[in-house]
């Protein structure tokens, strides 16, 4: 059971990195929209797992995307930030329910799942594009990139999560 669990997370990690690097990094809608679907790994990561392991895996995830994208550790810094803030975001979206031992993301409502994914994306993109542009003189460009890329990322992540989710019957 435990080896199967680690195997599934490893496959998710590897496939999301490959899909991001080989497909979505090559897409450039309207010259600046580049969806970041690798954030699904942090969305799908189990709630009650070791937080230090989550931060380490998110660093490796971001660093592997940075290695292939040549983005100077921007992805690594952004993924570590949302991995660190993930419990706070979960507490905000799910309330105290997520602290119970029996809580699972699949048992929450669809609105809560979308709100959780949206907050992960907004925090990630805010941190990422603020570091990338690094000038508050270009605040409108930062906001434009956060909104446009956030919407594209959210739509694709929702499509992927509905495509690969286990249906409850």
C-alpha positions in Angstrom: 0.0 0.0 0.0 2.7 2.5 1.0 4.9 1.6 -2.0 1.9 2.0 -4.3 1.3 5.5 -2.8 4.8 6.6 -3.4 4.8 5.2 -6.9 1.6 7.1 -7.8 3.1 10.4 -6.5 6.4 9.7 -8.4 4.4 9.1 -11.6 2.4 12.3 -11.1 5.6 14.3 -10.5 7.4 12.9 -13.5 4.4 13.2 -15.9 3.5 16.8 -14.8 7.1 17.9 -15.3 7.2 16.2 -18.7 3.9 17.7 -19.8 4.9 21.1 -18.6 8.3 21.1 -20.2 7.4 19.4 -23.5 4.0 20.8 -24.1 3.0 23.8 -22.1 6.3 25.7 -22.1 6.1 25.7 -25.8 2.6 27.2 -25.9 2.5 30.9 -25.9 -1.0 32.2 -26.4 -1.2 35.9 -27.4 2.5 36.2 -26.8 2.4 36.1 -23.0 0.0 33.4 -21.8 1.9 30.3 -20.6 -0.2 27.9 -18.5 1.5 26.1 -15.6 -0.2 22.8 -15.1 2.6 21.4 -12.9 0.8 23.1 -9.9 -1.6 20.1 -9.9 1.1 18.2 -8.0 0.7 20.5 -5.1 -3.1 20.4 -5.4 -3.2 16.6 -5.5 -0.6 16.1 -2.8 -2.3 14.3 0.2 -3.4 16.6 3.1 -1.9 14.7 6.0 1.5 14.0 4.6 4.8 15.3 6.0 5.0 19.0 5.4 8.8 19.0 5.1 8.6 16.4 2.4 6.0 18.5 0.6 8.4 21.5 0.7 11.3 19.4 -0.5 9.3 17.9 -3.3 8.0 21.3 -4.4 11.5 22.6 -4.5 12.6 19.7 -6.7 9.5 20.2 -8.9 10.2 23.9 -9.4 13.9 23.3 -9.9 13.2 20.7 -12.5 10.9 23.0 -14.4 13.5 25.8 -14.0 16.2 23.5 -15.4 14.3 22.9 -18.6 12.9 26.4 -18.8 16.0 28.4 -18.0 14.1 30.6 -15.5 16.7 31.1 -12.8 14.9 29.3 -9.9 11.7 31.4 -10.2 9.6 28.3 -10.3 11.4 26.8 -7.4 10.9 29.9 -5.2 7.2 30.1 -6.2 6.4 26.4 -5.6 8.2 26.4 -2.2 6.1 29.5 -1.3 2.8 27.8 -2.1 3.9 24.6 -0.4 4.7 26.6 2.7 1.4 28.5 2.6 -0.7 25.4 1.6 -1.9 24.7 5.2 -3.0 28.3 5.6 -4.8 28.3 2.3 -6.5 25.0 3.2 -7.6 26.4 6.6 -9.0 29.4 4.8 -10.9 27.4 2.2 -12.0 24.3 4.2 -12.1 25.7 7.7 -11.2 23.4 10.6 -12.5 20.4 8.7 -9.2 19.8 7.0 -7.5 19.2 10.3 -9.6 16.1 11.0 -7.9 12.8 10.3 -10.6 11.6 7.9 -10.5 14.7 5.6 -9.9 14.1 2.0 -9.9 16.6 -0.8 -12.3 14.4 -2.9 -14.9 14.5 -0.1 -15.1 18.3 -0.2 -17.5 20.3 -2.4 -16.6 21.2 -6.0 -16.7 24.9 -5.1 -14.2 24.4 -2.3 -11.9 22.4 -4.6 -12.0 25.2 -7.2 -11.4 27.9 -4.6 -8.4 25.9 -3.2 -6.9 25.5 -6.7 -7.6 29.1 -7.5 -5.9 30.4 -4.4 -2.9 28.1 -5.1 -2.6 29.5 -8.6 -3.1 33.2 -7.6 -0.4 33.0 -4.9 2.0 31.1 -7.1 1.5 33.5 -10.1 1.7 36.6 -7.9 5.0 35.5 -6.4 6.3 34.2 -9.8 5.5 37.3 -11.9 6.6 39.7 -9.2 10.0 38.1 -9.1 10.2 37.8 -12.9 9.4 41.4 -13.6 10.8 42.8 -10.3 9.6 46.3 -10.9 6.6 47.9 -9.3 6.7 50.5 -12.1 5.3 47.7 -14.2 2.5 46.8 -11.8 -0.1 46.7 -14.6 2.0 44.2 -16.6 2.3 42.1 -13.5 -1.5 42.1 -12.9 -2.1 41.4 -16.6 0.1 38.4 -16.5 -1.3 37.1 -13.2 -4.9 37.4 -14.4 -4.4 36.0 -17.9 -2.0 33.2 -17.0 -4.1 32.4 -13.9 -7.2 32.0 -15.9 -5.5 29.8 -18.5 -3.8 27.7 -15.8 -7.1 27.3 -13.8 -9.0 26.2 -16.9 -6.4 23.6 -17.9 -5.9 22.4 -14.3 -9.7 21.9 -13.9 -9.8 20.0 -17.2 -6.9 17.8 -16.1 -8.3 17.2 -12.6 -11.7 16.2 -14.0 -10.1 14.0 -16.6 -7.9 12.1 -14.1 -10.2 12.1 -11.1 -11.8 9.0 -9.7 -15.6 9.2 -10.0 -17.7 8.7 -6.9 -20.7 6.4 -7.5 
